[in-house]
Amino acid sequence: MKTIVCNNHVEAGALRSILEGMGVESAIYDETNSKTARGIMDQTIEVMVNDADYDRAMELYHGMVEEPCCE
């Protein structure tokens, strides 16, 4: 398993939805324990994907966060 670090819950949820639609399994890393370890103010969320799906998932994520939301 590899980790993609999203900036917030919204990005993580959107990425998981896209991946699910493509038939790619993903999971949110244990939010409670990871938040405690990183600090409560850290808004990042970790999405776990299988090693074989990582490169494609990263492409999707970067395309998602680089596109402007409105024009």
Wavefront OBJ file of the C-alpha trace (Angstrom):
o trace
v 0.000 0.000 0.000
v 1.100 3.527 -0.769
v -0.161 6.823 0.581
v -1.426 9.932 -1.189
v -1.569 12.953 1.109
v -4.574 15.147 0.323
v -4.889 18.712 1.610
v -8.253 18.165 3.297
v -11.354 15.949 3.656
v -12.963 17.363 0.510
v -10.024 16.423 -1.710
v -9.714 12.998 -0.092
v -13.417 12.293 -0.595
v -13.336 13.449 -4.215
v -10.261 11.341 -4.952
v -11.813 8.268 -3.363
v -14.995 8.771 -5.408
v -13.041 9.009 -8.662
v -10.941 5.968 -7.777
v -14.017 3.974 -6.794
v -15.637 4.842 -10.132
v -12.563 3.410 -11.851
v -12.710 0.217 -9.804
v -9.611 1.134 -7.761
v -9.735 0.246 -4.087
v -8.697 2.940 -1.634
v -9.046 3.707 2.044
v -8.660 6.680 4.351
v -5.752 6.086 6.703
v -6.675 5.922 10.386
v -7.601 9.578 10.881
v -7.757 9.541 14.669
v -4.281 8.159 15.278
v -2.585 10.003 12.438
v -4.108 13.357 13.517
v -2.829 12.857 17.053
v 0.646 12.085 15.776
v 0.776 15.063 13.361
v -1.083 17.602 15.438
v -4.692 18.687 15.533
v -4.181 21.713 13.222
v -2.902 19.568 10.366
v -5.785 19.232 7.891
v -4.126 16.690 5.591
v -5.809 13.347 4.992
v -4.027 10.224 3.789
v -5.633 8.045 1.134
v -4.138 4.562 0.799
v -4.044 2.735 -2.555
v -2.464 -0.505 -3.740
v 1.073 -0.175 -5.076
v -0.065 -1.108 -8.595
v -2.626 1.738 -8.618
v -0.425 4.422 -7.074
v 0.915 6.134 -10.223
v -2.541 6.438 -11.792
v -4.047 7.646 -8.512
v -1.354 10.319 -8.200
v -2.030 11.489 -11.768
v -5.714 11.814 -10.958
v -5.025 13.650 -7.722
v -2.635 16.138 -9.296
v -5.090 16.776 -12.148
v -7.819 17.319 -9.585
v -5.951 19.865 -7.444
v -4.342 21.755 -10.346
v -7.588 22.522 -12.187
v -9.202 25.834 -11.249
v -12.547 25.407 -9.521
v -14.257 28.250 -11.321
v -13.641 30.767 -14.056
l 1 2 3 4 5 6 7 8 9 10 11 12 13 14 15 16 17 18 19 20 21 22 23 24 25 26 27 28 29 30 31 32 33 34 35 36 37 38 39 40 41 42 43 44 45 46 47 48 49 50 51 52 53 54 55 56 57 58 59 60 61 62 63 64 65 66 67 68 69 70 71
